[in-house]
Amino acid sequence: MPTESGRSQRPDTACPVEVALSAVSGRWTTLVLRELMHGPSSFTELADRLPEISPKVLTDRLRSLRDGGLVRQQRLAGFPTRTRYALTSAGEALRPLLIELYRTGERLHRLR
């Protein structure tokens, strides 16, 4: 581990690995993040690109990502009111992790 905080003796919320895994945990979370990495999107756009996610789960994931500081929610003027979601700089910082998780998953899949 590069620092002592990564050498905990038990799971610790301050451990950098735990922080990173917590940021992407949860069903559909990585897919919502992936879609937002292409740029800001409305709820409807996200739902269209992820047709099998229920509106409740998408709402829950967006709320969780927003509360975790990874996604910014912006209400747009006009009627009806529209909302756009975009990654914050902390959300953008997850890009290399998601890319490496994808690559690792491919390797593991081939090794089975």
VMD Tcl script that builds the backbone (N, CA, C; Angstrom):
set m [mol new atoms 336]
animate dup $m
set s [atomselect $m all]
$s set {name element resname resid chain x y z} {
  {N N MET 1 A 0.833 -1.174 0.000}
  {CA C MET 1 A 0.000 0.000 0.000}
  {C C MET 1 A 0.886 1.249 0.000}
  {N N PRO 2 A 0.501 2.246 -0.755}
  {CA C PRO 2 A 1.324 3.450 -0.849}
  {C C PRO 2 A 1.415 4.269 0.435}
  {N N THR 3 A 0.377 4.199 1.292}
  {CA C THR 3 A 0.409 4.982 2.541}
  {C C THR 3 A -0.051 4.097 3.692}
  {N N GLU 4 A 0.200 4.557 4.897}
  {CA C GLU 4 A -0.202 3.803 6.086}
  {C C GLU 4 A -1.712 3.668 6.206}
  {N N SER 5 A -2.486 4.634 5.663}
  {CA C SER 5 A -3.947 4.533 5.775}
  {C C SER 5 A -4.477 3.326 5.006}
  {N N GLY 6 A -3.690 2.788 4.105}
  {CA C GLY 6 A -4.091 1.593 3.370}
  {C C GLY 6 A -3.697 0.302 4.055}
  {N N ARG 7 A -3.093 0.405 5.225}
  {CA C ARG 7 A -2.630 -0.780 5.947}
  {C C ARG 7 A -3.487 -1.085 7.173}
  {N N SER 8 A -4.776 -0.804 7.095}
  {CA C SER 8 A -5.639 -1.040 8.249}
  {C C SER 8 A -5.755 -2.538 8.518}
  {N N GLN 9 A -6.050 -2.883 9.744}
  {CA C GLN 9 A -6.164 -4.277 10.157}
  {C C GLN 9 A -7.571 -4.826 9.957}
  {N N ARG 10 A -8.510 -3.942 9.706}
  {CA C ARG 10 A -9.898 -4.324 9.470}
  {C C ARG 10 A -10.508 -3.279 8.538}
  {N N PRO 11 A -11.659 -3.560 7.935}
  {CA C PRO 11 A -12.275 -2.553 7.070}
  {C C PRO 11 A -12.450 -1.231 7.832}
  {N N ASP 12 A -12.051 -0.167 7.203}
  {CA C ASP 12 A -12.073 1.148 7.842}
  {C C ASP 12 A -12.554 2.152 6.802}
  {N N THR 13 A -13.533 2.959 7.159}
  {CA C THR 13 A -14.094 3.914 6.201}
  {C C THR 13 A -13.079 4.958 5.750}
  {N N ALA 14 A -11.973 5.098 6.471}
  {CA C ALA 14 A -10.934 6.045 6.065}
  {C C ALA 14 A -9.917 5.421 5.107}
  {N N CYS 15 A -9.979 4.112 4.918}
  {CA C CYS 15 A -9.056 3.433 4.007}
  {C C CYS 15 A -9.358 3.885 2.579}
  {N N PRO 16 A -8.361 4.327 1.815}
  {CA C PRO 16 A -8.589 4.788 0.451}
  {C C PRO 16 A -9.277 3.763 -0.452}
  {N N VAL 17 A -8.968 2.483 -0.273}
  {CA C VAL 17 A -9.614 1.455 -1.086}
  {C C VAL 17 A -11.098 1.381 -0.746}
  {N N GLU 18 A -11.425 1.433 0.530}
  {CA C GLU 18 A -12.828 1.410 0.956}
  {C C GLU 18 A -13.582 2.640 0.448}
  {N N VAL 19 A -12.937 3.791 0.459}
  {CA C VAL 19 A -13.555 5.024 -0.040}
  {C C VAL 19 A -13.894 4.868 -1.517}
  {N N ALA 20 A -12.943 4.357 -2.297}
  {CA C ALA 20 A -13.160 4.200 -3.738}
  {C C ALA 20 A -14.244 3.170 -4.022}
  {N N LEU 21 A -14.203 2.041 -3.326}
  {CA C LEU 21 A -15.214 1.011 -3.556}
  {C C LEU 21 A -16.601 1.482 -3.129}
  {N N SER 22 A -16.669 2.218 -2.058}
  {CA C SER 22 A -17.951 2.746 -1.603}
  {C C SER 22 A -18.552 3.709 -2.622}
  {N N ALA 23 A -17.703 4.469 -3.293}
  {CA C ALA 23 A -18.177 5.447 -4.276}
  {C C ALA 23 A -18.861 4.780 -5.463}
  {N N VAL 24 A -18.467 3.564 -5.811}
  {CA C VAL 24 A -19.029 2.901 -6.989}
  {C C VAL 24 A -19.916 1.716 -6.617}
  {N N SER 25 A -20.179 1.531 -5.329}
  {CA C SER 25 A -20.968 0.376 -4.926}
  {C C SER 25 A -22.450 0.596 -5.198}
  {N N GLY 26 A -23.142 -0.481 -5.279}
  {CA C GLY 26 A -24.584 -0.428 -5.489}
  {C C GLY 26 A -24.954 -0.791 -6.915}
  {N N ARG 27 A -26.014 -1.555 -7.019}
  {CA C ARG 27 A -26.497 -1.985 -8.327}
  {C C ARG 27 A -26.831 -0.764 -9.176}
  {N N TRP 28 A -26.373 -0.740 -10.392}
  {CA C TRP 28 A -26.594 0.305 -11.393}
  {C C TRP 28 A -25.684 1.517 -11.225}
  {N N THR 29 A -24.988 1.656 -10.113}
  {CA C THR 29 A -24.181 2.856 -9.870}
  {C C THR 29 A -23.125 3.050 -10.947}
  {N N THR 30 A -22.393 2.000 -11.284}
  {CA C THR 30 A -21.330 2.157 -12.280}
  {C C THR 30 A -21.910 2.523 -13.645}
  {N N LEU 31 A -23.096 2.012 -13.964}
  {CA C LEU 31 A -23.696 2.329 -15.262}
  {C C LEU 31 A -24.195 3.772 -15.314}
  {N N VAL 32 A -24.736 4.263 -14.210}
  {CA C VAL 32 A -25.158 5.670 -14.163}
  {C C VAL 32 A -23.930 6.567 -14.292}
  {N N LEU 33 A -22.863 6.235 -13.573}
  {CA C LEU 33 A -21.623 7.008 -13.687}
  {C C LEU 33 A -21.089 6.973 -15.112}
  {N N ARG 34 A -21.102 5.803 -15.726}
  {CA C ARG 34 A -20.625 5.670 -17.109}
  {C C ARG 34 A -21.389 6.602 -18.037}
  {N N GLU 35 A -22.691 6.632 -17.907}
  {CA C GLU 35 A -23.488 7.498 -18.779}
  {C C GLU 35 A -23.181 8.969 -18.536}
  {N N LEU 36 A -22.979 9.344 -17.288}
  {CA C LEU 36 A -22.674 10.748 -16.984}
  {C C LEU 36 A -21.263 11.133 -17.405}
  {N N MET 37 A -20.398 10.162 -17.613}
  {CA C MET 37 A -19.054 10.461 -18.092}
  {C C MET 37 A -19.071 10.939 -19.541}
  {N N HIS 38 A -20.186 10.718 -20.234}
  {CA C HIS 38 A -20.347 11.226 -21.598}
  {C C HIS 38 A -20.824 12.681 -21.602}
  {N N GLY 39 A -21.190 13.202 -20.438}
  {CA C GLY 39 A -21.641 14.583 -20.343}
  {C C GLY 39 A -22.932 14.681 -19.552}
  {N N PRO 40 A -23.322 15.915 -19.236}
  {CA C PRO 40 A -24.551 16.126 -18.459}
  {C C PRO 40 A -25.757 15.508 -19.151}
  {N N SER 41 A -26.687 15.016 -18.342}
  {CA C SER 41 A -27.879 14.361 -18.872}
  {C C SER 41 A -29.070 14.644 -17.983}
  {N N SER 42 A -30.230 14.617 -18.590}
  {CA C SER 42 A -31.469 14.724 -17.821}
  {C C SER 42 A -31.839 13.332 -17.308}
  {N N PHE 43 A -32.798 13.306 -16.394}
  {CA C PHE 43 A -33.303 12.037 -15.884}
  {C C PHE 43 A -33.826 11.186 -17.040}
  {N N THR 44 A -34.601 11.803 -17.924}
  {CA C THR 44 A -35.190 11.078 -19.051}
  {C C THR 44 A -34.119 10.516 -19.975}
  {N N GLU 45 A -33.077 11.293 -20.242}
  {CA C GLU 45 A -31.989 10.806 -21.095}
  {C C GLU 45 A -31.302 9.598 -20.462}
  {N N LEU 46 A -31.065 9.679 -19.154}
  {CA C LEU 46 A -30.443 8.547 -18.464}
  {C C LEU 46 A -31.357 7.319 -18.507}
  {N N ALA 47 A -32.641 7.532 -18.268}
  {CA C ALA 47 A -33.591 6.420 -18.300}
  {C C ALA 47 A -33.665 5.809 -19.694}
  {N N ASP 48 A -33.584 6.627 -20.727}
  {CA C ASP 48 A -33.609 6.106 -22.105}
  {C C ASP 48 A -32.371 5.282 -22.419}
  {N N ARG 49 A -31.213 5.708 -21.892}
  {CA C ARG 49 A -29.967 4.979 -22.164}
  {C C ARG 49 A -29.796 3.741 -21.292}
  {N N LEU 50 A -30.577 3.691 -20.199}
  {CA C LEU 50 A -30.556 2.530 -19.297}
  {C C LEU 50 A -31.999 2.031 -19.155}
  {N N PRO 51 A -32.571 1.477 -20.216}
  {CA C PRO 51 A -34.004 1.186 -20.225}
  {C C PRO 51 A -34.478 0.168 -19.185}
  {N N GLU 52 A -33.576 -0.618 -18.635}
  {CA C GLU 52 A -34.022 -1.627 -17.667}
  {C C GLU 52 A -33.972 -1.155 -16.222}
  {N N ILE 53 A -33.471 0.045 -15.973}
  {CA C ILE 53 A -33.450 0.574 -14.615}
  {C C ILE 53 A -34.825 1.168 -14.306}
  {N N SER 54 A -35.320 0.900 -13.125}
  {CA C SER 54 A -36.624 1.464 -12.757}
  {C C SER 54 A -36.436 2.935 -12.378}
  {N N PRO 55 A -37.478 3.734 -12.544}
  {CA C PRO 55 A -37.371 5.144 -12.147}
  {C C PRO 55 A -36.985 5.307 -10.679}
  {N N LYS 56 A -37.505 4.431 -9.809}
  {CA C LYS 56 A -37.170 4.530 -8.384}
  {C C LYS 56 A -35.680 4.295 -8.146}
  {N N VAL 57 A -35.132 3.268 -8.784}
  {CA C VAL 57 A -33.714 2.960 -8.592}
  {C C VAL 57 A -32.855 4.082 -9.176}
  {N N LEU 58 A -33.220 4.596 -10.352}
  {CA C LEU 58 A -32.454 5.694 -10.935}
  {C C LEU 58 A -32.496 6.911 -10.015}
  {N N THR 59 A -33.658 7.223 -9.484}
  {CA C THR 59 A -33.776 8.337 -8.534}
  {C C THR 59 A -32.895 8.105 -7.323}
  {N N ASP 60 A -32.935 6.891 -6.777}
  {CA C ASP 60 A -32.113 6.564 -5.601}
  {C C ASP 60 A -30.627 6.687 -5.904}
  {N N ARG 61 A -30.193 6.187 -7.066}
  {CA C ARG 61 A -28.771 6.256 -7.414}
  {C C ARG 61 A -28.332 7.703 -7.600}
  {N N LEU 62 A -29.124 8.488 -8.307}
  {CA C LEU 62 A -28.755 9.891 -8.525}
  {C C LEU 62 A -28.700 10.640 -7.200}
  {N N ARG 63 A -29.639 10.374 -6.321}
  {CA C ARG 63 A -29.647 11.033 -5.011}
  {C C ARG 63 A -28.404 10.633 -4.204}
  {N N SER 64 A -28.096 9.348 -4.218}
  {CA C SER 64 A -26.932 8.861 -3.483}
  {C C SER 64 A -25.635 9.451 -4.040}
  {N N LEU 65 A -25.513 9.497 -5.362}
  {CA C LEU 65 A -24.316 10.075 -5.982}
  {C C LEU 65 A -24.228 11.571 -5.701}
  {N N ARG 66 A -25.374 12.246 -5.702}
  {CA C ARG 66 A -25.395 13.672 -5.380}
  {C C ARG 66 A -24.985 13.899 -3.921}
  {N N ASP 67 A -25.577 13.120 -3.027}
  {CA C ASP 67 A -25.263 13.269 -1.602}
  {C C ASP 67 A -23.811 12.921 -1.300}
  {N N GLY 68 A -23.227 12.042 -2.122}
  {CA C GLY 68 A -21.820 11.673 -1.950}
  {C C GLY 68 A -20.864 12.642 -2.613}
  {N N GLY 69 A -21.397 13.701 -3.235}
  {CA C GLY 69 A -20.546 14.701 -3.858}
  {C C GLY 69 A -19.983 14.309 -5.211}
  {N N LEU 70 A -20.545 13.269 -5.824}
  {CA C LEU 70 A -20.027 12.793 -7.103}
  {C C LEU 70 A -20.807 13.334 -8.299}
  {N N VAL 71 A -22.040 13.744 -8.055}
  {CA C VAL 71 A -22.920 14.261 -9.110}
  {C C VAL 71 A -23.515 15.582 -8.657}
  {N N ARG 72 A -23.608 16.493 -9.600}
  {CA C ARG 72 A -24.220 17.812 -9.366}
  {C C ARG 72 A -25.591 17.801 -10.035}
  {N N GLN 73 A -26.589 18.299 -9.322}
  {CA C GLN 73 A -27.947 18.389 -9.840}
  {C C GLN 73 A -28.241 19.857 -10.115}
  {N N GLN 74 A -28.673 20.151 -11.330}
  {CA C GLN 74 A -28.947 21.531 -11.717}
  {C C GLN 74 A -30.376 21.642 -12.232}
  {N N ARG 75 A -31.147 22.507 -11.608}
  {CA C ARG 75 A -32.514 22.758 -12.057}
  {C C ARG 75 A -32.462 23.854 -13.120}
  {N N LEU 76 A -33.074 23.588 -14.263}
  {CA C LEU 76 A -33.067 24.544 -15.364}
  {C C LEU 76 A -34.347 25.370 -15.344}
  {N N ALA 77 A -34.222 26.631 -15.691}
  {CA C ALA 77 A -35.382 27.522 -15.710}
  {C C ALA 77 A -36.353 27.099 -16.797}
  {N N GLY 78 A -37.589 27.481 -16.622}
  {CA C GLY 78 A -38.594 27.191 -17.638}
  {C C GLY 78 A -39.688 26.309 -17.088}
  {N N PHE 79 A -40.658 26.075 -17.944}
  {CA C PHE 79 A -41.764 25.217 -17.558}
  {C C PHE 79 A -41.967 24.166 -18.633}
  {N N PRO 80 A -42.026 22.920 -18.317}
  {CA C PRO 80 A -41.846 22.407 -16.965}
  {C C PRO 80 A -40.384 22.493 -16.530}
  {N N THR 81 A -40.188 22.501 -15.240}
  {CA C THR 81 A -38.833 22.545 -14.707}
  {C C THR 81 A -38.098 21.279 -15.134}
  {N N ARG 82 A -36.890 21.459 -15.607}
  {CA C ARG 82 A -36.060 20.316 -16.002}
  {C C ARG 82 A -34.837 20.265 -15.100}
  {N N THR 83 A -34.308 19.082 -14.973}
  {CA C THR 83 A -33.134 18.877 -14.128}
  {C C THR 83 A -32.065 18.175 -14.945}
  {N N ARG 84 A -30.837 18.661 -14.823}
  {CA C ARG 84 A -29.687 18.028 -15.477}
  {C C ARG 84 A -28.755 17.525 -14.385}
  {N N TYR 85 A -28.113 16.426 -14.691}
  {CA C TYR 85 A -27.146 15.828 -13.781}
  {C C TYR 85 A -25.796 15.803 -14.479}
  {N N ALA 86 A -24.765 16.123 -13.723}
  {CA C ALA 86 A -23.406 16.130 -14.268}
  {C C ALA 86 A -22.446 15.667 -13.184}
  {N N LEU 87 A -21.344 15.106 -13.598}
  {CA C LEU 87 A -20.322 14.691 -12.643}
  {C C LEU 87 A -19.622 15.914 -12.058}
  {N N THR 88 A -19.309 15.839 -10.793}
  {CA C THR 88 A -18.447 16.838 -10.169}
  {C C THR 88 A -16.997 16.434 -10.454}
  {N N SER 89 A -16.062 17.221 -9.987}
  {CA C SER 89 A -14.656 16.834 -10.172}
  {C C SER 89 A -14.362 15.527 -9.428}
  {N N ALA 90 A -15.016 15.313 -8.290}
  {CA C ALA 90 A -14.839 14.045 -7.570}
  {C C ALA 90 A -15.403 12.884 -8.389}
  {N N GLY 91 A -16.523 13.099 -9.050}
  {CA C GLY 91 A -17.095 12.074 -9.920}
  {C C GLY 91 A -16.196 11.778 -11.101}
  {N N GLU 92 A -15.636 12.828 -11.687}
  {CA C GLU 92 A -14.698 12.647 -12.804}
  {C C GLU 92 A -13.467 11.870 -12.372}
  {N N ALA 93 A -13.078 12.012 -11.113}
  {CA C ALA 93 A -11.895 11.301 -10.611}
  {C C ALA 93 A -12.096 9.790 -10.611}
  {N N LEU 94 A -13.344 9.337 -10.741}
  {CA C LEU 94 A -13.620 7.896 -10.774}
  {C C LEU 94 A -13.360 7.273 -12.138}
  {N N ARG 95 A -13.171 8.088 -13.168}
  {CA C ARG 95 A -12.992 7.574 -14.530}
  {C C ARG 95 A -11.881 6.515 -14.611}
  {N N PRO 96 A -10.663 6.774 -14.113}
  {CA C PRO 96 A -9.611 5.749 -14.222}
  {C C PRO 96 A -9.958 4.474 -13.454}
  {N N LEU 97 A -10.645 4.612 -12.319}
  {CA C LEU 97 A -11.040 3.435 -11.552}
  {C C LEU 97 A -12.011 2.578 -12.355}
  {N N LEU 98 A -13.021 3.201 -12.960}
  {CA C LEU 98 A -14.001 2.439 -13.736}
  {C C LEU 98 A -13.367 1.788 -14.957}
  {N N ILE 99 A -12.453 2.485 -15.593}
  {CA C ILE 99 A -11.745 1.903 -16.741}
  {C C ILE 99 A -10.937 0.690 -16.300}
  {N N GLU 100 A -10.234 0.814 -15.191}
  {CA C GLU 100 A -9.427 -0.313 -14.710}
  {C C GLU 100 A -10.298 -1.454 -14.216}
  {N N LEU 101 A -11.428 -1.163 -13.584}
  {CA C LEU 101 A -12.347 -2.232 -13.187}
  {C C LEU 101 A -12.854 -2.990 -14.409}
  {N N TYR 102 A -13.136 -2.268 -15.481}
  {CA C TYR 102 A -13.588 -2.896 -16.720}
  {C C TYR 102 A -12.494 -3.818 -17.269}
  {N N ARG 103 A -11.282 -3.308 -17.336}
  {CA C ARG 103 A -10.161 -4.114 -17.856}
  {C C ARG 103 A -9.917 -5.351 -16.996}
  {N N THR 104 A -9.970 -5.165 -15.692}
  {CA C THR 104 A -9.766 -6.288 -14.781}
  {C C THR 104 A -10.874 -7.315 -14.951}
  {N N GLY 105 A -12.112 -6.850 -15.079}
  {CA C GLY 105 A -13.232 -7.758 -15.309}
  {C C GLY 105 A -13.067 -8.560 -16.583}
  {N N GLU 106 A -12.599 -7.906 -17.642}
  {CA C GLU 106 A -12.335 -8.636 -18.893}
  {C C GLU 106 A -11.295 -9.725 -18.683}
  {N N ARG 107 A -10.200 -9.369 -17.989}
  {CA C ARG 107 A -9.142 -10.364 -17.736}
  {C C ARG 107 A -9.672 -11.532 -16.912}
  {N N LEU 108 A -10.416 -11.222 -15.860}
  {CA C LEU 108 A -10.960 -12.287 -15.013}
  {C C LEU 108 A -11.914 -13.173 -15.804}
  {N N HIS 109 A -12.711 -12.568 -16.644}
  {CA C HIS 109 A -13.656 -13.334 -17.460}
  {C C HIS 109 A -12.918 -14.310 -18.380}
  {N N ARG 110 A -11.817 -13.855 -18.967}
  {CA C ARG 110 A -11.030 -14.726 -19.852}
  {C C ARG 110 A -10.349 -15.857 -19.085}
  {N N LEU 111 A -10.003 -15.645 -17.844}
  {CA C LEU 111 A -9.289 -16.636 -17.046}
  {C C LEU 111 A -10.202 -17.728 -16.482}
  {N N ARG 112 A -11.474 -17.538 -16.580}
  {CA C ARG 112 A -12.413 -18.562 -16.044}
  {C C ARG 112 A -12.521 -19.732 -16.960}
}
mol reanalyze $m
mol bondsrecalc $m
mol representation Tube
mol addrep $m
